[in-house]
Amino acid sequence: MTQTYTNDQNAGARYARELKERLAQRTGTRAEEWFPVFKARYGMREVFDAVTTVHGRGNVVTQLFTCSTAIDPITSARLTPRYAEIDADTVSVDPSAARKLASPDLRAVVMQHTFGIIDSAQASRLRTLCDATNALLMEDSAHCVARLARDDEGRPLADVSIHSFGIEKMTPTHFGGAVWVNPKMRDTKLRERILRALSDLDVIGARLKFVTRIYFTQNRILAHLPSSVSRPLRHFFVQHGLMEPAIVPLEQKGGLPYASLQPSEWINHEAVKGLAGLDSSMTARRNAVALYLSELAGVTDAGKLSIPSAVTASDPLLRFPLFVRDEATAQRVLAEVRKAGWFAEPWYRPALFPGSLDDAANGIDEAAKTPVSTRLIAGAVALPTDLDTAATKKICQIVIRSL
Ligand SMILES: Cc1ncc(COP(=O)(O)O)c(C=O)c1O
């Protein structure tokens, strides 16, 4: 197993190869079907660019309950996001709502496994829709790296699957992503184009190599400084290209700051290390999810909060999602959990988290603000799942008290 990074110029893309092999092993696919990228968003953009090149401009069905960086790849490939209603049971595009948005201009549907919830039945329905409309089915597994939606026989359903090693994802890696391209994709012309694009990416340059390597230490130091010092310092670093932030304002306006790039060998090495620790982290997360479900059952039954019904005690979720009756309650629950020292988050409030700075560029109109999406966005609370039993139980008590 790779532990220490060695910068051996003669070893070629050793860690990229190792990463592809590990991803293939974990998913029962083949190494040559995987393509490492600097961040998942750039892998998505390359795929959508290929769609525009092969089939022309058109629409991509996606969801409002997501991160801005999941929409930028659509808009920066000159496609138009169309926001479908989501299913409250899965927090993912409702296939019936997606069908209503189908038209000759439909180019792709994004199947997002929000928080890592994978619903095979729903995925199969989206597959059927894409087959009927000749649209590409993109799976967004950013929250559940190395997991894929499958049919009854275990075959992956998506045409392409997007995975992230980015900040606040399943592995403690901060950067990197990977795209899987299904060898059975029906649209062979598009597949060829995607494969060519992903194979031709340049590796990140010297500045990004440097800032990605110092990010962890830099972030830790900033976290230990008083915010009156850390905030301007962080701003200074970002302004001068000395720190790579999770998101920049341009990305809240539908743009992406870089050309699509491959990760450095060091990032690939970190991703390989991250995958080596994934099983134990998934076990811990499953335990936390099971505990949240049992501890919160009483308040769920009393109708004070809802938990997506597709969540089961064996799901290794990135965050545990719960939805309370309104935004004020959600903010109160978050504030109480944070006051006690845990990192609960308002994922995804506001819509296109951390918020759209240009609704027109992001394709947000009144029709996008569908009732279930709006309700879930207002009441969203995302709780940490990487904690032990005692901490998870304490969080449950705080949640119950704050309702
Ligand atoms: C649902 C979803 N998709 C895609 C992405 C983009 O991943 P990356 O940060 O690796 O570009 C994110 C990032 O937060 C995300 O939450």
The ligand as a Gaussian input file, in Angstrom:
#p B3LYP/6-31G(d) Opt

LIG

0 1
 C      -23.128000      17.496000      -5.156000
 C      -21.786000      17.985000      -5.597000
 N      -21.378000      17.750000      -6.855000
 C      -20.181000      18.172000      -7.294000
 C      -19.311000      18.861000      -6.479000
 C      -17.974000      19.329000      -7.012000
 O      -16.912000      18.586000      -6.418000
 P      -15.444000      19.186000      -6.433000
 O      -15.297000      20.064000      -5.233000
 O      -14.518000      18.000000      -6.365000
 O      -15.284000      19.937000      -7.701000
 C      -19.701000      19.145000      -5.167000
 C      -18.812000      19.931000      -4.297000
 O      -19.131000      20.353000      -3.226000
 C      -20.963000      18.689000      -4.705000
 O      -21.366000      18.922000      -3.442000

